[in-house]
Amino acid sequence: MDVKGIPKLTILTFAAWEKAVTLALMAEGCMNIVEGIEEQPDPPRPLGVNPTPDQVSKFEAAETTYRRENLSYSTRTGKAACIISQTLGEGVGSHIRDTNDPFEMWIILREAMDTRSNIVHQREIRAQFSDLRHDGKETIDEYIAKLKGYQHAMMGTDDSISDRALVNKIMTTLPKEWNVKLRAIEDDQDLQLPKLERVLRNFQAVLTREKIGDIALATKGKGFKNRKKGEGKASGKPVNKKVADGRISK
């Protein structure tokens, strides 16, 4: 049972979380339990009075099968509950604190977190998307990934976020150091999100190289100044001396 790589469930990650958790549950053979398709097996009917040897034999076989299937069901039910519980974001666990049944967990979380059916979540996501700005420190890929997270969260709603909206958002929320590149591409009528990502990624590589060059130049200049300041001072070499009037002088 591996929950690595599954995003923590929040209102922004429900769609991605649902897909990732579904794959994890399928890998563990739990998905039919979570969806209510597979139910806990029923034990065999008890033997009547004075059963025949054949009835006893069939009952014992049925009892063995039941125990095996019930153990499998109980084990996979526990795994399902564990996978779901371990992938919940902060505060989300409160929705399912009263149940350990993965079938109930699944229904509750879908109703509570699925943005497609929750207008309040949609408004909250739209407000967060509107307020988001590049912080000047993250990479362009990290920033665009955040924006795509909002886009993904709004998929399937009446207020979905288009790629064009992402392009406009990126073009108007980057730091001033990006203005030169943005002015060069702002009149491009065919500017699509993949092209914008590629252009900005290449431009960031240039900015990074320039910063590294500036740092190296500044460091080199500082070292040169330090060497000049040290000229004329004692260097650790023996001092020339001469003898005059029986005394040693420098």
C-alpha positions as CSV (number, residue, x, y, z in Angstrom):
1,M,0.0,0.0,0.0
2,D,1.7,3.2,-1.2
3,V,0.2,6.7,-0.9
4,K,3.3,8.5,-2.2
5,G,2.5,10.8,-5.1
6,I,-1.1,11.3,-4.1
7,P,-1.8,15.0,-3.6
8,K,-3.3,16.0,-0.2
9,L,-7.0,16.5,-0.6
10,T,-8.1,20.1,-0.6
11,I,-10.8,22.0,-2.5
12,L,-8.1,22.8,-5.1
13,T,-6.9,19.2,-5.5
14,F,-10.1,17.2,-5.5
15,A,-10.1,16.2,-9.1
16,A,-6.4,15.2,-9.0
17,W,-6.8,13.5,-5.6
18,E,-9.8,11.5,-6.8
19,K,-8.0,10.2,-9.8
20,A,-4.8,9.3,-7.9
21,V,-6.6,7.7,-5.0
22,T,-8.8,5.7,-7.4
23,L,-5.7,4.3,-9.0
24,A,-4.2,3.4,-5.6
25,L,-7.4,1.8,-4.5
26,M,-7.6,-0.2,-7.7
27,A,-4.0,-1.4,-7.3
28,E,-4.9,-2.7,-3.8
29,G,-8.2,-4.3,-5.1
30,C,-10.3,-2.0,-2.9
31,M,-12.2,0.1,-5.4
32,N,-15.3,-2.1,-5.6
33,I,-15.6,-2.0,-1.8
34,V,-15.3,1.8,-1.8
35,E,-18.0,2.1,-4.5
36,G,-20.3,-0.3,-2.7
37,I,-20.2,-2.8,-5.6
38,E,-18.6,-5.5,-3.3
39,E,-20.2,-6.2,0.0
40,Q,-19.0,-8.2,3.0
41,P,-19.7,-11.9,2.4
42,D,-22.4,-13.7,4.4
43,P,-21.5,-16.7,6.5
44,P,-22.9,-20.1,5.4
45,R,-26.2,-21.1,6.8
46,P,-25.7,-23.3,9.9
47,L,-26.3,-27.1,9.7
48,G,-29.6,-28.5,10.7
49,V,-30.3,-31.3,13.2
50,N,-28.7,-34.6,12.3
51,P,-26.9,-33.5,9.1
52,T,-25.7,-36.0,6.6
53,P,-22.0,-36.5,5.9
54,D,-22.5,-34.8,2.5
55,Q,-24.1,-31.8,4.2
56,V,-21.3,-31.6,6.7
57,S,-18.7,-31.8,4.0
58,K,-20.4,-29.0,2.0
59,F,-20.8,-26.9,5.1
60,E,-17.1,-27.2,6.0
61,A,-16.1,-26.2,2.4
62,A,-18.5,-23.2,2.5
63,E,-17.1,-22.2,5.9
64,T,-13.6,-22.3,4.6
65,T,-14.5,-20.2,1.6
66,Y,-16.3,-17.7,3.8
67,R,-13.4,-17.3,6.1
68,R,-11.0,-16.7,3.2
69,E,-13.3,-14.2,1.5
70,N,-14.2,-12.4,4.7
71,L,-10.5,-12.0,5.6
72,S,-9.8,-10.6,2.2
73,Y,-12.7,-8.2,2.4
74,S,-11.7,-7.0,5.9
75,T,-8.1,-6.6,4.9
76,R,-8.9,-4.6,1.8
77,T,-11.5,-2.5,3.6
78,G,-8.8,-1.5,6.1
79,K,-6.4,-0.7,3.3
80,A,-9.0,1.5,1.6
81,A,-9.8,3.4,4.8
82,C,-6.1,3.9,5.4
83,I,-5.3,5.2,1.9
84,I,-8.2,7.7,2.0
85,S,-7.3,8.9,5.6
86,Q,-3.6,9.3,4.9
87,T,-4.2,11.6,1.9
88,L,-6.4,14.2,3.4
89,G,-5.3,17.8,3.7
90,E,-5.4,19.8,6.9
91,G,-8.9,20.1,8.2
92,V,-10.5,17.7,5.7
93,G,-10.3,14.8,8.1
94,S,-13.1,16.4,10.2
95,H,-15.6,15.5,7.6
96,I,-15.1,11.7,8.2
97,R,-14.1,11.6,11.9
98,D,-17.3,9.7,12.7
99,T,-16.7,6.8,10.3
100,N,-14.1,4.2,9.4
101,D,-16.2,2.8,6.5
102,P,-14.4,3.6,3.2
103,F,-17.8,3.5,1.4
104,E,-19.2,6.2,3.6
105,M,-15.9,8.1,3.5
106,W,-16.0,8.2,-0.3
107,I,-19.5,9.5,-0.4
108,I,-19.0,12.2,2.3
109,L,-15.7,13.5,0.8
110,R,-17.2,13.7,-2.7
111,E,-20.2,15.7,-1.4
112,A,-18.0,17.9,0.7
113,M,-15.0,18.6,-1.5
114,D,-16.1,18.1,-5.2
115,T,-16.1,21.7,-6.5
116,R,-18.4,20.7,-9.4
117,S,-21.3,20.5,-7.0
118,N,-20.3,23.2,-4.5
119,I,-20.9,26.8,-5.5
120,V,-19.2,28.1,-2.3
121,H,-16.0,26.3,-3.2
122,Q,-16.2,27.6,-6.7
123,R,-16.4,31.2,-5.5
124,E,-13.5,30.6,-3.0
125,I,-11.3,29.2,-5.8
126,R,-12.1,32.0,-8.2
127,A,-11.2,34.6,-5.5
128,Q,-7.9,32.8,-4.7
129,F,-7.1,32.6,-8.5
130,S,-7.9,36.3,-8.9
131,D,-5.6,37.3,-5.9
132,L,-2.6,35.1,-7.0
133,R,0.6,36.9,-8.1
134,H,4.1,35.7,-8.9
135,D,6.1,36.2,-5.7
136,G,9.4,37.0,-7.5
137,K,11.1,33.9,-6.1
138,E,9.4,30.9,-7.6
139,T,10.2,29.6,-11.1
140,I,7.8,30.2,-13.9
141,D,7.0,26.5,-14.0
142,E,6.0,26.6,-10.3
143,Y,3.8,29.7,-10.8
144,I,2.0,28.2,-13.9
145,A,1.6,24.9,-12.0
146,K,-0.3,26.8,-9.3
147,L,-2.5,28.5,-11.8
148,K,-3.2,25.2,-13.5
149,G,-4.2,23.8,-10.1
150,Y,-7.0,26.4,-9.9
151,Q,-8.0,25.6,-13.5
152,H,-8.2,21.9,-12.8
153,A,-10.3,22.5,-9.7
154,M,-12.8,24.4,-11.7
155,M,-13.1,21.9,-14.5
156,G,-16.7,20.7,-15.1
157,T,-18.2,23.9,-13.6
158,D,-20.1,26.7,-15.2
159,D,-17.3,29.0,-14.3
160,S,-14.3,27.0,-15.6
161,I,-10.9,28.7,-16.3
162,S,-9.8,28.6,-19.9
163,D,-6.3,28.5,-21.2
164,R,-6.8,32.0,-22.5
165,A,-7.7,33.2,-19.0
166,L,-4.4,31.6,-17.8
167,V,-2.4,33.4,-20.5
168,N,-4.0,36.7,-19.5
169,K,-3.3,36.0,-15.9
170,I,0.3,35.2,-16.5
171,M,0.9,38.3,-18.7
172,T,-0.5,40.6,-16.1
173,T,1.0,39.2,-12.8
174,L,4.7,38.7,-13.4
175,P,7.4,40.8,-11.8
176,K,8.7,43.9,-13.6
177,E,11.9,42.2,-14.7
178,W,9.7,40.2,-17.1
179,N,8.3,43.3,-18.8
180,V,10.9,43.3,-21.6
181,K,9.9,39.8,-22.7
182,L,6.2,40.4,-22.2
183,R,6.2,43.5,-24.3
184,A,7.9,41.5,-27.1
185,I,5.1,38.9,-27.2
186,E,2.0,40.8,-26.1
187,D,0.9,41.5,-29.7
188,D,1.2,37.9,-30.7
189,Q,-2.4,37.0,-31.9
190,D,-1.7,33.3,-31.9
191,L,-0.1,33.2,-28.4
192,Q,-1.2,29.9,-26.8
193,L,-0.4,28.7,-23.3
194,P,2.1,26.0,-24.4
195,K,4.0,28.6,-26.5
196,L,3.9,31.2,-23.6
197,E,5.3,28.6,-21.2
198,R,8.1,27.8,-23.5
199,V,9.0,31.4,-24.2
200,L,9.0,32.3,-20.5
201,R,10.9,29.2,-19.5
202,N,13.7,30.2,-21.9
203,F,13.6,33.8,-20.7
204,Q,14.0,32.7,-17.1
205,A,17.0,30.6,-18.1
206,V,18.6,33.8,-19.5
207,L,17.7,35.8,-16.4
208,T,19.3,33.1,-14.2
209,R,22.5,33.0,-16.2
210,E,22.7,36.8,-16.0
211,K,22.3,36.8,-12.3
212,I,24.9,34.1,-11.9
213,G,27.3,36.2,-14.1
214,D,26.6,39.3,-12.0
215,I,27.4,37.5,-8.8
216,A,30.6,36.0,-10.3
217,L,31.7,39.5,-11.5
218,A,30.9,41.1,-8.2
219,T,32.8,38.4,-6.3
220,K,35.8,38.8,-8.6
221,G,35.8,42.6,-8.2
222,K,35.7,42.3,-4.4
223,G,38.6,39.9,-4.5
224,F,40.7,42.4,-6.6
225,K,40.0,45.2,-4.1
226,N,41.0,43.1,-1.2
227,R,44.3,42.3,-2.9
228,K,45.0,46.0,-3.5
229,K,44.3,46.8,0.1
230,G,46.8,44.2,1.2
231,E,49.7,45.7,-0.9
232,G,52.6,47.0,1.1
233,K,51.7,45.1,4.2
234,A,53.8,42.4,5.8
235,S,53.7,39.3,3.6
236,G,55.5,36.9,5.9
237,K,58.8,37.1,3.9
238,P,62.1,37.6,5.8
239,V,62.9,41.3,6.3
240,N,66.2,42.5,4.8
241,K,68.6,43.7,7.5
242,K,72.0,45.4,7.5
243,V,74.8,45.9,10.1
244,A,75.7,49.5,11.0
245,D,77.9,50.6,13.9
246,G,77.8,47.1,15.4
247,R,74.0,47.2,15.5
248,I,71.5,45.3,13.4
249,S,69.0,47.6,11.8
250,K,66.1,47.1,9.3
